[in-house]
């Protein structure tokens, strides 16, 4: 959502700069375009930022060679063999 808002602001700045502001000040229109030029890379970086809950890079299953066997849960991997009851 943040990405689309930032890109909407970028597009709005371009339209505002060359549709309205250029009649009053070409320098200000160029300044608005320079600000708008910086927004797309920032939007891409912010859109690809990792969430707090995202832990794919630290998946505990990588340390557990038997994670596919029964009794092995993704959120609670068994690192030691289960005890026989």
KABEL-V376172 format. One record per backbone hydrogen bond with DSSP energy under -0.5 kcal/mol. NH is the residue of the N-H (numbers start at 1). CO is the residue of the C=O. E is the energy in kcal/mol with one decimal. If there is no record, write none. Layout:
nh co e
NH CO E
NH CO E
This chain:
nh co e
5 1 -2.0
6 2 -2.3
7 3 -2.6
8 4 -2.0
9 5 -2.3
10 6 -2.3
11 7 -2.5
12 8 -2.6
13 9 -2.4
14 10 -2.0
15 11 -2.5
16 12 -2.8
17 13 -2.7
18 14 -2.3
19 15 -1.8
20 16 -1.8
21 16 -2.5
22 17 -1.6
23 20 -1.4
24 21 -1.4
25 21 -2.9
29 25 -1.8
30 26 -2.4
31 27 -2.3
32 28 -2.5
33 29 -2.0
34 30 -2.1
35 31 -2.1
36 32 -2.5
37 33 -1.8
38 34 -0.8
38 35 -0.8
39 35 -0.8
40 36 -0.7
42 38 -1.3
43 39 -2.8
44 40 -2.2
45 41 -2.2
46 42 -2.7
47 43 -2.3
48 44 -1.5
49 46 -1.0
54 51 -0.6
55 53 -0.7
58 55 -1.5
59 56 -0.8
62 59 -1.6
63 60 -1.2
64 61 -1.0
65 63 -0.7
67 64 -1.3
69 66 -1.5
72 69 -1.5
73 71 -0.7
73 76 -1.0
79 77 -0.7
